[in-house]
Amino acid sequence: MQARPLSPAAQARISQDLLEAVRRDAPLVQCLTNFVSMNYAANVLLAMGASPAMVHAAEEAPAFARVSGAVVINIGTLSAPWLESMLSTAESAGRAGTPWVLDPVAHHATAFRRDAVRRLMDLRPAIIRGNASEIIALAGGQSAGKGVDSGNAVAQAEQSANAIAAARGTVVAVTGEVDFVTDGSRSVRIAGGSALMPRVTATGCALTATVGAFAAVSRADPYAAAVAALSCFAIAGQRAGVLAEGPGSFAWRFLDALACLEADSLTHASPLR
């Protein structure tokens, strides 16, 4: 039976509760992420109230997944040893019931990346977060992506996202000017953010890590987790963008906006539509 879509107000209240849960529980989020994003993603998780752990070595990462609240796998700076660690960690997370989130960075760019994502997808991520070009390519379509940058609008990827979600039993979050989240039966668009966000390295990677934090406190409903995480980024990004003079000041203002984000802003100033 398909889940009944919630009203924007009802979904906003759920997002509010989940933000309060992240702040209360400080979930441990294990990140197997790229070298470029480690520092910023960790700072974003701390600003949200979560506890980051950049644990990726094959010797310990699978065991660490069993004690983590969630696992985030980002293939940005992929290598053969990292891939083997990612695969064994995702498998370990699955056995332990730990939700894990996949960021298929530029997976369409090379055969090595395509094969890596195919193998990871078979291990059933709870949530996939990517830009429009990545999601279109993941569904088997022809994307206009160039490297890590999207060449497609989010609206062009909505059909692909729905198809992946329905076929794989996962949640797909497509991020861009207006985000789109679907679990194959429910979907929502989230407006907000700032035009400066794509000009700060690792903002998208940090968002995937934040999705992991919310997944840790919403294991029964990863769709709600993705919506809550993207809503927080949309509101904080909008607030930081108003005051920022450029990408440099936006980066630290965004961290402050996340740290100062009050839960009730997700109810009273919801970007859901």
SULSUL-V573567 format. One record per pair of residues at least 24 apart in sequence whose ideal C-beta (glycine too) atoms are under 8 Angstrom apart, sorted by the first residue. I is the first residue (numbers start at 1). GAP is how many residues later the second one is. Records with the same first field share a line. If there is no record, write none. Layout:
# SULSUL-V573567
I=GAP, GAP
This chain:
# SULSUL-V573567
2=183
3=180, 182, 183, 220
5=180, 181, 182
6=180
8=180, 262, 264, 265
9=258, 261
11=177, 213, 216, 259, 261
12=219, 254, 255, 258, 260
13=254
14=207, 210, 213, 214
15=209, 212, 213, 216, 217, 251, 255
16=247, 248, 250, 251
17=246
18=196, 199, 200, 206, 207, 210
19=195, 209, 213, 242, 244, 247
20=243
21=196, 197
22=26, 27, 28, 191, 192, 194, 195
23=25, 26, 240
25=44, 191, 192
26=24, 25
27=24, 42, 43, 186, 189, 190
28=25, 39, 40, 41, 188
29=24, 39, 40, 41, 42, 43, 180, 183, 184, 187
30=25, 31, 34, 35, 38, 40, 41, 42, 59
31=24, 25, 40, 41, 43, 178, 181
32=24, 29, 39, 40, 41, 42, 50, 53, 54, 57
33=39, 40, 41, 43, 70, 172, 175, 176
34=40, 41, 42, 43, 44, 71, 168, 171
35=41, 42
36=40, 41, 165, 166, 169
37=37, 39, 164, 165, 168, 169, 172
40=160, 161, 162, 163, 165, 166, 211
41=161, 164, 165, 167, 168
42=167
43=163, 212
44=162, 163, 165, 166, 211, 214
45=161, 164, 165, 168
47=208, 209, 211, 212
48=162, 165, 184, 210, 211
49=164
50=160, 163, 166
52=157
56=26, 29, 30, 33
57=28
58=26, 27, 30
61=24, 27, 28, 31
62=26, 27, 29, 30
63=29
64=25
65=24, 25, 27, 28, 31, 33, 35
66=26, 27, 29, 30, 32
68=25, 30, 148
69=29, 144, 147, 148
70=28, 29, 30, 31, 142, 143, 145, 146
71=27, 28, 29, 30, 141
72=28, 29, 31, 136, 137, 139, 140
73=27, 28, 29, 30, 47, 52
74=29, 31, 131, 134, 135
75=28, 29, 30, 31, 32, 38, 41, 42, 45
76=27, 29, 30, 72, 129
78=34, 35, 38
83=33, 36
86=30, 34
87=32, 33, 36
90=30, 33, 35
91=32
94=29, 30
97=122
99=27, 28, 113, 116, 117, 120, 123, 126
100=25, 26, 112
101=24, 25, 26, 27, 28, 107, 110, 111, 114
102=25, 26, 27
103=25, 26, 27, 101, 102, 105
104=24, 26, 30, 34
105=25, 29, 43, 100
106=28, 39, 41, 42
107=27, 30, 31
108=25, 26, 29, 30, 35, 37
109=36, 38
121=47
124=44, 45, 46
125=45
126=44, 45, 89, 96
127=43, 44, 45, 46, 84, 88, 95, 98, 99
128=36, 42, 43, 44, 45
129=44, 46, 75, 78, 79, 82, 97
130=42, 43, 44, 45
131=43, 44, 45, 73
132=24, 25, 42, 44
133=24
135=25, 26, 29, 37, 39
136=24
138=26
139=24, 25
150=26
153=24
154=24, 25, 26
155=25
158=24, 29
162=25
170=52
171=51, 52, 54, 55
173=38, 53, 57
175=29, 32, 55
179=51, 55
181=42, 45, 46, 49
182=41
183=39, 40
186=37
188=39, 84, 85
189=83, 84
190=37, 40, 41, 44, 81, 82, 83
191=43, 80, 82
192=39, 41, 42, 43, 45, 46, 79
193=40, 41, 44, 45, 48
194=43, 44, 46, 47, 50, 56
195=46
196=41, 44, 45, 48, 50, 51, 54
197=36, 40, 44, 53, 57
199=48, 51
200=47, 50, 51, 54
203=51
207=26
227=45
228=38
231=35, 39, 40, 41
232=26, 29, 34
233=25
234=37
235=26, 30, 31, 34, 36
236=25
238=33
